[in-house]
């Protein structure tokens, strides 16, 4: 596991203390529009959020129904949690914009929650309720590249403007459909978008699934990118919800781990970034 789940408790303590936690960068300065009439500046500031956060959630058949249910509950409970709301208040603007979509194949993405402003308990509860009321579904194939490609233009549709733009990818297998994941990742990074990852490794890999042994390495070397990008791995089903909460806290607070997992340029990936496509081709020949 690349990060310890106890990092969530450390982060919360540091955020509530109003200072830095060792190894975490303090939130950036408050956005201040300049050279504009006072009214226009106020309007612009009212549309500014600390982060535009896209939650991209895997619903491929390799995810069992229990995992899908825990994943849904994890995001809903994290957004409502006391720790999340406390971290939210301490941001430069005290609010974020969030959208939540599910993905599987390269042409299969479904927005569950369009862009919503979260600025306190009431709006957080509303988002959590939207997440939980949608029926759980499953679909074929796994296209992380498709999810990233689908996510990028969503930022242009957001009525709010964030100090940071983050795509949060969760999934339990490598890309096996659509374009190469590294091409999509690099396109997002070029636009100033950060990609974080939540690889789910709670089952033993088997021939009947597309699971791989080192999915955490795959996410680190092939999926995530951008300043301060990180991976939190789930290897214990009982830690599922805790991991999601920790990840959202880090993203909302704009903080990064002591030793952030960032892909090093010109470094050979430890796991082939085309491993999913190869496994699919070897087994099904297409």
Helices and strands as residue ranges (DSSP letters): H 7-17, H 38-46, E 48-49, E 52-58, H 65-80, H 82-89, E 96-103, E 109-118, H 121-133, H 144-152, H 154-157, E 161-162, E 165-171, H 181-190, E 194-199, H 215-218, I 219-223, G 237-239, H 240-253, H 275-284
